Amino acid sequence: MNEQMYRREFLRRSALAAASVAIFACAPAATAPTASASLKPTKGGTVTWGQWDKIDVIDPALTTGAAAGEIAQNILDTLITMDSDQKFYPALAAKWTITDSSKTFTFTLRDGVKFHDGSALTSAAVKGSFERILDPKTKAGAVVSLVGPIDKITTPDDKTVVFSFKQPYAAFMLQIWRYFFGVLSPKYLATLKPGDVATEPVGSGPFMFAGRSPDGVVTLKAYPDYNWGNELFKNRAAPYLDQLKFRAITEPSTRVATLESGENLFIDEIPEADYARLKDDKRFRFVMSPRASHTLGFSMNVARAPTDDHAVREAANWAVDRKSIVEKIFFGVHHVSVGPLSEGVWARDDTIEKTFTFDPAKAKKLLDDAGWKQGSGPIRQKNGQNLEIALATFRSPWTEIAQAMQSQLRDVGIDLKVQVMERGPYLDYVRAYKHNMAATSSTSIDPDGVLRVCYHSANRVSGSNFSNTNDPQLDALLVKGQGQDLNTPERKQTYVDAQKRVMEILPFVGVMSQVRVEAMATKVHDFKPGPDGLTGTAMNDAWVEG
């Protein structure tokens, strides 16, 4: 979507918000539509799915976008799965042991699993899939950082795979349930040369890749031999649905129109204004799930002027009216968030939320004291240079937030220049650190997958450390948290300390905790949100009425 389209959507939301009577103050922890007790699942049918983002590649090692992730997780199984309480369940692995102070993870594979091409699940397939992620030629970027401080992967026999780490890494279990770590068929892996993209991945999941049309529609067909679904599925055998069809419809109003017309039975990321309009319409069901992630907002480049000035970064945080943005643009569906962790992330320090309020007078004083003086015009200057900040974004909702922030920052003398790009050029731009501010988010139910990914110095340039943060004190805390036993008071305190250190550095402006809203026709049953709110779960339980 180009900048003009985004601006039209922004104005549409603002106008609708002004006319709206009700503001949604909160959302449930997670809501999933369930079938009536009098209805039983029926076999057959196709769910047509309109997606909010372009489907780049479905390669699990390269697919960091949620839209492509929805597809990948239906094709691929992972070693384990996890619920929203961080309880782990067998998937491709029937059992596992963690030894050597969380430096050694041994998985015993399930019997009888066959990939879509008929090849059998072996430890070599698991090892090959992970080693492909780790291969620099794959350019897996952010996914590599989630693997952690790996030393080696060994396969004592066909049913056993052992991951050995250089240091304790208890958080490994919190990563490998995600679709990034879906296991590819060894036969398919053998067809890929180093650096090749897995454009038509072959996995062992409930659906098989069936094709991609010239206009971008990705079709998946049910895998009839599937009978090893994980314990979180009610249906652990072959899917009820015959097919899934995914199509990118990035223009929000068009995506909603396809739901209302019946062209699509399911759409994700329904705009908040349309949710407010349609929430009582009996033709549709809605799923609301908090997205466990970095607070939705913008990284600030701490090494590029003028955001290398701490006073500028702090002033920006005081100048943003988060409450107004959430209520007027997003209809109160989401929640104001100041700290780096959104609601739903374990060990979030709620006391940090009191750090900043909307106080433009305080922002102006900070800038005055730092030598950024108001001249004859609205924009402040220092040493003859305007206080100009280059902000890069690539899609909604960051673009709408940035456009609202433009006037708020201008009121305190900051000229915010918003650049809307396609995803690829955006990543090239921010990883070259040509920006001052950049749309940022990293989804994880555990703080390791947010704070380390976004702020550890090792994740600069090729990863998601868009703020260029390089702080030994913070690095040490993040490494410490990786190795501590899960769900302990000691580990929680480590991440509380890490959040406080992030707030001292202040490499971002946080705006809101996002609640993902998905919409579907009422005849679609048993779609389930995932534990982190990034995607749903695989569509094994889903079925279509009539």
N, C-alpha and C positions, 0 to 999 in steps of 0.2 A: 504494500500500500504506500502511495507517495504522501508527501507532507500535506498536500491540499486535501486529500481524502481524510487524513488523520484530523486535520483542522475541522473539516465538516462534521466528523464523528464527535469531536470534542464539543463543538457548538451544539450539536443535537443533544448530547447528554446533558449539557448545562441547561438548555432550555427545558428539557423534560424534568430535570431536577427542580428547577424553580417552580414548576407547576405541580410538583408532587406534594401530596399532603403528608404521606407517611415516610418516615426515615427509619430504616431497619437498624436498630441499635446493636444487635448482636445476631450471631448465627449459631446454630447447633454445632457441637463438636464434629459430627459427621452425620449426614442423613443419606440413606440409600433406599430407593424404592423397592418394595417387596411385593410379590404377587399376593392377591387375595387368597385366604385360606381355602376358598372353594375352587380355586384354579390350580391346575397341575401343569407342569411344563409340557409343551408339545414340541415334537421334532420338526425341523424344516424352517425355511424362511431365510431372509437376508436382512441384515441391519445395514442401512446406508448411513454413513457417518460423515458429517461436515466438520472439518477441522479448522481451527483458528489460525494455524501456522502452516507454512510451506513444508512439505515433506522432503527434507534434503536427501538423506540416505537412510536406509534401514539397517545398515551395518551397526551391530551393537557397540563396537569399539569406538565408533565415530558419531553415533546418534546421541547428541546431548540435548536435542530439542524434544519436548514432551510429545509433540504431534507424531513424530516418527517413532518415539518410544512406545506409544499406544499400539503401534503396529508390531514392533519388534517383540514386545512381551507376549503377544499372542502366538508368535512363531517359535520362540525360544524358551526353554526351561533353564532355571538356574539351580545351583547346588542346594540352596535352602530357600525358604520364604519366611516372612516375618509379619506379625500383626501390629496393630497400632500401639500395643503395650510392650513392644520390643521383645516379644516371645518368638523364638525361632522354631520352625517346623521343617521336617524333611521334604525335599523335592527330588532332584536327581540323586542327592546323597541320602541314603537310608539312615545313616548315623554318622557321628563325628566325635572326636576327642580333641581337647585343647590342653596342651602340656607345655612344660618348659617355660613357665611364667608367661603364657600367651605369646610364645615365639614359634610354636609348632602347632599346626592345625592339620589333623588327619581325617580325611573323609572316606567313608566306605560307600561305594555307589550302589544304587538300586539295581536289582536284576530285572531283565526283560524289557528294558527300554530300547526302542528302535527309533532312529532318526527318520525323517520323511523320505529319505532315499534308501531306506532299508538297512543301513549300516547300524551296528550295535554301539551302545554307549560303552566306552572304555575310559580308563584313566588317561590314556594318551589323548583322547578327544578333549578332555578337560584341560590337560596341560597345554595342548596346542592352542586352545582358545585363549587362555590367559597369556601364554608367551607371545601370541600375536598382538595382544593389547600392549605388552611391554616392549615390543620391537619398535625402535625409534622410526623405522620406515613406515609404520602404520600411522604415525602422527595422531595417536589417541589422546594427546593433550591432557585435558582435565580428568579423563577416566584413569590414566596412569597414576595420578596422584591419589586416587581412591584405593589403589592396590596396596599402597603403603610401602614400608621399607623391606621389600621382599629380598630374600637372599637366593633362594632356589625353589624349584618345584620338582618333586620326584615322584616316580610311579613304581612302587615296590612290586605291584602286580596289576592285572587288568582292572581290578575293582577298587584299588586304593590309590589315592592321590594325596600327597603331603606338601603343604606349603610351609616353608621355613623362613623366618624373618630375622633380620639383623638385630632387632630390638623388640621388646614386647609391643604387640599390636592387637589388643583386645578388640579394637574397633573394626577389625577385618570382617567380623560377622555382621556388622551393621551396614556393610557395603555390598556384600556379594549376593544378597537377595535381589538386587536391582537389575533391571534389564540390561544394563551395560555389560553384565557378566553372564549373559546367556551363552550357553554352550553350543558351538557349531558342530555339524557333522564332520568327522575326520575325512570322509571322502570329499566333501565340499572344500574343506580346508586345503586339501592336497591340490585343488585346482587354482588356488590363489597364490600368486607370486608375492614376495615381500612388497608392501606398499599398495597392493591391490585393494579396491573397495569391494566389500561384500554386498553387491547390488541386489542379489536375489538369495538371501540367506536361507540355509537349510538347517532347521533345528529339530527339536523333538516335542515342541509345544502342541497345544490343541488345534492350531490352525496352520496350514501350509501356504507359503507364498505361491500365488497362482498367476500373477502378472501385473504389469503396470501399463496402462493405456497411454497413447500419445498425449492425451489431455491431463494425465497425472493421476488417474484413478487407480489406486492400489487394491487389488482383489486378493482376499485370502479365502481358502476353502477348508472346511472341516477335515481334520485328520481322522479317518474312521478307525484306525487301530489304537488311538490314544486311550490308555487305561491306567495311567500312573499319575493322575492329578494329585496335587498336594492336599493336605488335610483341611485347608481353609476353603476348598471347593465343596459344595454340597454334591455336585455331580463330578465324580473323579474319573469318569469314562469319557467317550467322545462327546464333543459339544452338541447341544441341541440345534444350534443354527447350522444351516448349510454353508452360508457365506458371510463375510464381512467385506464391505466396500468403503474405502476411505478416500475422501476428496478434500483437498485444501480449498477453503473459501475464506480468504483473509479479510475481506471486507465485512465488518460485523453485521450491518443491516441486511446484506445479501444472505449471509449465513442464517440469520433468524428467519428471513423470508422463506428459505428452503424448508425449514422446520414447519412453518405455518402452512405451507402449500402441500406438505406431505412428500416433497421430493427427497428429503432426508428424514429418517426416523430418529436421528440422534445428532445433536451438535454439542461441541464443547465450548467453554469460555463464552457463555451467553453474556452479552453486555448487561450491565447492572440495570440500565434503564428499561431494557426489554424484560428482564426478570420482574421488575416492579410492575410492568404492564401485564405480564402473562401469568404471574404466580398463582392466580386463582382460576385460571382457565383449565377446565376439566379435560381438555384434549392432551394435556402435557403433564409429565412428572419432572421433578427437579432433584438434583443431587447437590448438596452443599458440603464441602469438605475443606477445613483449614489447610492451607499449604504450609507445611513445615519447611522453612527455608531461611535464607538471609532475609531480613526485613526488606520489603520491596522499596527500592530507592536508587541512589546513585553513588558509586565509588567516586572519591575525589583523589586525583593524582597528587600525591604528596611531594613529588619531585619536579613538578612543572609550575612555573609562575602563571597566575598568581595563587593557585591553590597549594603551593608549597608553603605559604604563609598560614600558620595555625589560626591566626586571627580571622582570616578570610573564611576558613573552613568552619570555625565556630560561629561567625556571623551568619553564614548561610543557614546553619541549623536553627538559629533564633529567628531568622526571617521567614521561614516556611510555615505557612498556616496549614498544618496537617489536617486538623479537624474540618476546615472548610473544604479541602480537597476531597476527603473521604465522603463527606455528606453531600456536597453539591455536585460533584462529578460522578461519584460512585454509589450514590443513594444509600450510604451507610452500610452497604453489604460487607465491606472490609472494616478493619479496625486500625485506629491510629497506633503506630509503632515507632519508637525512637531508637532503641538499642539495635544491635546487629542481628539478634535472633528473633524470628517471628514466633507467634503463638504456635504451640504444638511441637516445638523443638525442646528436647530434654535439657534440663539445667538452665533454662532461660532465667535470667536475673530480672525479675519484675521491678526491682527498685530503680533500675536504670531508666525506666520509662518516665521518671520524674525529672530527668536531666534537663530536657528542653521543653519549653512551651513556646507559643507564638509571642514574641516580644521584639518587634522591629526597633524599638528605642534602644534596647540593649545591643542589637546588631549594629546600629549606627554608631554607638559609643565605642564598640570594639574596633570598628574600622577607623574612626577618628583617631583613637589612641595608637593605632598601627600605622598612621601616616597616610591613610587613604582619605583624602580631603574632598569635600563637595565643592565643585567649582561653579561656574555659571550655568552649566547644564545639569541634567539629572544623574549623570554617571560620574562616579568618583575617579580621582586621578592620584597617582603617586609617581614622582620623578618623571612627569610628562606622559605616563602610560595610563590609559583607561583601565578601569577595573572590569575587564572583560573575561568571561568564563566560557570556554567551548564545551558544550555538552553533546555527547553522542548517544543516540538511541536507535533501536531498530524496529520497535513495534509497540502496540498497545500492551499494557496500560502505561508504560513509561512515557510514551509520547504525550499523552494527555496530562500526566503529572508535570512533565517538563514545561508544557505550555502554560499551565497554571502557575508554576514557579517563576516563569519569566516576569510577570507583573509584580509578584511578591518580592523578588530580589531587586527589581528595578526601583521599588519603593525605598530601598535602603541604599541605592546607588550602585548596584551591581548589574552589569549588562550580560545577561545570559543568552548565548547564541546556541540555538538548538539545531542539531544536524540529524536528520532522519536518514538511515541507510538500510540497505539490504544486509542480511545477517553476515554473509561472507566478508564484504568490505568493512562492515562494522568491526568484526573480530580482528581483521588485519590492522585497522586503524588504532583500536584501543591497545592491542598487544605491542604496537610500536610506541605507545604512550604519547600520542599526538594530542590527546584530549586533556581537559581539566576534570570533566565529570563524565561518567559512563553508566548506562543502565547496568544494574548488577543484581544477580540472584544466584543462589546455589541451593538446591533442594535436598534436604536430608532431615530425618527425624532426630539425628544425633548431631551435637555441635561440632564433632570432628569433621563431618562432611560439609559444614558451612564455614566455620572459622579457619580451619587449616586450608581449605580449598581457596578461600578468598583472601587470606592474609599472611600465610606462611611465605617467607621469602623465596622458597624453592619453587613456588607457583607463579612467579613473575614471568613475563614474556610469553611462554608457551601455555600457561595455565589460565586461571581465572582471578589472579591477583591484579585486578585492573587499577588498584590504587597505588601500585608500586611500593607497597609497604615492605620495609626491610628493617625489622626490629628484633634484635637478639632476645630480648626479654619475652616478647610475645612468642617467638619461635620456640623457645624453651618450654613455655607453658603448653603449647599445642603438641609438642612431641611428648611431653609428660602425660597429657591426657590420652594420647593414643595407646599408651601401654598400660594404663590403669584398668583394673577390673571394672566391668560394666555395672552401671546402676548402684554405685557405692557413694557414700557421702564424700569420700576423698576425691573421687573423680569429679563429682559435681562442683566441689570447691575449686578445683583446678580450672574448670570452665567458667565459673563465676569470676575468678581472677583474670582469666583471659578476656572476658567481656569488658571488664573494667579497664584493662590495658588498651583494648581497642578504643574505648571511649576517651581515653587520655590522648591517644594518637589522633583520633577523630578523622579517619580516612573515608568517611561517607556521610551522606545525608539520608537518614531513614525516614520513610513516610508512612507505610502501612503494612500490617499483616494481611495477606491476601486470602480470601475465601474463594475457592474455585466453585463455580456454578455451572452445572451441565444440565442440559434439557433434552427430553426425549418424549416421543409419543407414548400415550398411556398403554399402548399394546406391547411396549417393550418392557420386559420384566427382568429383575434380578441382576441389574448392573451394580457393581460394587466398587466404591472408591478405594484407592490404595492407601496404605498407612501414612504416606507422606503428603498426600494431596496433589502430587505432580501428575499422576495418571490414575486410571482405574486399574483393577486387576484384570487378568486375562478373562475373556468373555466365555468361559466354559459353562457357567451357570445361566447365562443370559438366554432368553427365548422370546419369541414373538407370538402374541396371541392372535388367533384367527389366521 
